[in-house]
Amino acid sequence: MPSIAELEIHNQLAQYLDGAIQLYELEDHLLPMMWDLAESSDEQARELVGRIMNLIAENSRGDRDFGSLQRGLADAARPFVWSVYSLVRKMSYGEPKIETESANRSLRWEAEVAA
């Protein structure tokens, strides 16, 4: 389960990627969070904010173009989006069950409908 700090970081990142805020606003919001998380035990949030701030710094130095920055930020959001998608899917359809067929060793996923 993501921490409150990690959720806030993802919220700010989503706002930027949706065009609701500018890059400088994302940076202004995340910079104090990065310092606050420096001594925190919240490793996930620390790594996420560090990754985002590194991408922004690389863009500012000219080491990364705007398209590369956008792709990098979208990649940073992807694990969180996937975890939310997986949670919603489990809530809607139940836990997946893996069955193997010995003849061709293919995997077939069956979703159990949630009661």
C-alpha positions as a LaTeX table, in Angstrom:
\begin{tabular}{lrrr}
\hline
Residue & $x$ (\AA) & $y$ (\AA) & $z$ (\AA) \\
\hline
Met1 & 0.00 & 0.00 & 0.00 \\
Pro2 & 1.49 & 3.37 & $-0.98$ \\
Ser3 & 2.20 & 5.87 & 1.77 \\
Ile4 & 0.50 & 9.26 & 1.97 \\
Ala5 & 3.73 & 10.90 & 0.73 \\
Glu6 & 3.91 & 8.53 & $-2.25$ \\
Leu7 & 0.25 & 9.19 & $-3.09$ \\
Glu8 & 0.90 & 12.95 & $-2.96$ \\
Ile9 & 3.92 & 12.60 & $-5.26$ \\
His10 & 1.87 & 10.56 & $-7.74$ \\
Asn11 & $-0.96$ & 13.10 & $-7.52$ \\
Gln12 & 1.39 & 15.97 & $-8.39$ \\
Leu13 & 2.98 & 13.94 & $-11.19$ \\
Ala14 & $-0.45$ & 13.08 & $-12.61$ \\
Gln15 & $-1.44$ & 16.75 & $-12.53$ \\
Tyr16 & 1.68 & 17.65 & $-14.48$ \\
Leu17 & 1.25 & 14.85 & $-17.01$ \\
Asp18 & $-2.41$ & 15.91 & $-17.48$ \\
Gly19 & $-1.32$ & 19.49 & $-18.14$ \\
Ala20 & $-2.98$ & 20.92 & $-15.03$ \\
Ile21 & 0.30 & 22.32 & $-13.67$ \\
Gln22 & 3.58 & 23.46 & $-15.23$ \\
Leu23 & 6.95 & 21.75 & $-14.78$ \\
Tyr24 & 8.21 & 24.49 & $-12.44$ \\
Glu25 & 5.12 & 23.97 & $-10.26$ \\
Leu26 & 5.81 & 20.23 & $-10.05$ \\
Glu27 & 9.41 & 20.95 & $-9.10$ \\
Asp28 & 8.39 & 23.61 & $-6.55$ \\
His29 & 6.03 & 21.16 & $-4.89$ \\
Leu30 & 8.38 & 18.16 & $-4.90$ \\
Leu31 & 11.61 & 19.86 & $-3.79$ \\
Pro32 & 10.53 & 20.38 & $-0.15$ \\
Met33 & 9.10 & 16.86 & $-0.11$ \\
Met34 & 12.45 & 15.50 & $-1.26$ \\
Trp35 & 14.20 & 17.20 & 1.66 \\
Asp36 & 11.52 & 16.04 & 4.12 \\
Leu37 & 11.86 & 12.46 & 2.90 \\
Ala38 & 15.69 & 12.45 & 3.05 \\
Glu39 & 15.74 & 10.98 & 6.56 \\
Ser40 & 12.42 & 9.13 & 6.25 \\
Ser41 & 12.02 & 5.37 & 6.31 \\
Asp42 & 9.62 & 5.69 & 3.36 \\
Glu43 & 11.98 & 4.24 & 0.76 \\
Gln44 & 9.37 & 4.05 & $-2.02$ \\
Ala45 & 8.49 & 7.74 & $-1.76$ \\
Arg46 & 12.17 & 8.73 & $-1.46$ \\
Glu47 & 13.09 & 6.79 & $-4.58$ \\
Leu48 & 10.12 & 8.14 & $-6.54$ \\
Val49 & 10.71 & 11.81 & $-5.71$ \\
Gly50 & 14.44 & 11.36 & $-6.34$ \\
Arg51 & 13.79 & 9.81 & $-9.74$ \\
Ile52 & 11.43 & 12.62 & $-10.73$ \\
Met53 & 13.77 & 15.35 & $-9.53$ \\
Asn54 & 16.71 & 13.72 & $-11.38$ \\
Leu55 & 14.69 & 13.71 & $-14.60$ \\
Ile56 & 13.84 & 17.39 & $-14.15$ \\
Ala57 & 17.49 & 18.24 & $-13.39$ \\
Glu58 & 18.70 & 16.37 & $-16.49$ \\
Asn59 & 16.21 & 18.34 & $-18.57$ \\
Ser60 & 17.29 & 21.64 & $-17.00$ \\
Arg61 & 20.97 & 20.90 & $-17.76$ \\
Gly62 & 20.12 & 20.03 & $-21.37$ \\
Asp63 & 21.03 & 16.35 & $-20.96$ \\
Arg64 & 17.45 & 15.30 & $-21.69$ \\
Asp65 & 15.03 & 16.79 & $-24.22$ \\
Phe66 & 11.38 & 17.51 & $-23.46$ \\
Gly67 & 10.07 & 14.32 & $-25.09$ \\
Ser68 & 12.54 & 12.23 & $-23.14$ \\
Leu69 & 11.52 & 14.02 & $-19.94$ \\
Gln70 & 7.85 & 13.29 & $-20.60$ \\
Arg71 & 8.57 & 9.60 & $-21.30$ \\
Gly72 & 10.69 & 9.35 & $-18.16$ \\
Leu73 & 7.99 & 10.92 & $-16.00$ \\
Ala74 & 5.33 & 8.67 & $-17.51$ \\
Asp75 & 7.58 & 5.67 & $-16.81$ \\
Ala76 & 7.88 & 6.81 & $-13.19$ \\
Ala77 & 4.09 & 6.83 & $-12.89$ \\
Arg78 & 3.57 & 3.46 & $-14.59$ \\
Pro79 & 4.12 & 1.10 & $-11.58$ \\
Phe80 & 1.63 & 3.06 & $-9.51$ \\
Val81 & $-0.95$ & 3.12 & $-12.30$ \\
Trp82 & $-0.49$ & $-0.63$ & $-12.81$ \\
Ser83 & $-0.94$ & $-1.34$ & $-9.07$ \\
Val84 & $-4.16$ & 0.70 & $-8.99$ \\
Tyr85 & $-5.40$ & $-1.08$ & $-12.13$ \\
Ser86 & $-4.59$ & $-4.48$ & $-10.59$ \\
Leu87 & $-6.39$ & $-3.60$ & $-7.37$ \\
Val88 & $-9.51$ & $-2.42$ & $-9.22$ \\
Arg89 & $-9.43$ & $-5.54$ & $-11.39$ \\
Lys90 & $-9.23$ & $-7.80$ & $-8.31$ \\
Met91 & $-12.08$ & $-5.91$ & $-6.66$ \\
Ser92 & $-14.19$ & $-6.25$ & $-9.80$ \\
Tyr93 & $-13.38$ & $-9.79$ & $-10.94$ \\
Gly94 & $-11.74$ & $-11.57$ & $-8.02$ \\
Glu95 & $-8.32$ & $-13.18$ & $-7.77$ \\
Pro96 & $-6.94$ & $-14.67$ & $-11.00$ \\
Lys97 & $-6.43$ & $-18.42$ & $-11.02$ \\
Ile98 & $-3.60$ & $-19.87$ & $-13.10$ \\
Glu99 & $-4.18$ & $-23.20$ & $-14.83$ \\
Thr100 & $-1.58$ & $-25.03$ & $-16.87$ \\
Glu101 & $-2.24$ & $-27.45$ & $-19.69$ \\
Ser102 & 0.35 & $-30.19$ & $-19.67$ \\
Ala103 & 0.14 & $-30.90$ & $-23.42$ \\
Asn104 & 1.48 & $-27.53$ & $-24.54$ \\
Arg105 & 2.34 & $-25.94$ & $-21.20$ \\
Ser106 & 0.35 & $-22.83$ & $-22.03$ \\
Leu107 & $-1.06$ & $-20.70$ & $-19.25$ \\
Arg108 & $-4.67$ & $-19.75$ & $-19.12$ \\
Trp109 & $-5.96$ & $-17.11$ & $-16.76$ \\
Glu110 & $-9.44$ & $-17.45$ & $-15.39$ \\
Ala111 & $-11.03$ & $-14.65$ & $-13.49$ \\
Glu112 & $-13.36$ & $-15.63$ & $-10.72$ \\
Val113 & $-16.27$ & $-13.25$ & $-10.55$ \\
Ala114 & $-16.42$ & $-11.52$ & $-7.22$ \\
Ala115 & $-19.50$ & $-12.38$ & $-5.21$ \\
\hline
\end{tabular}
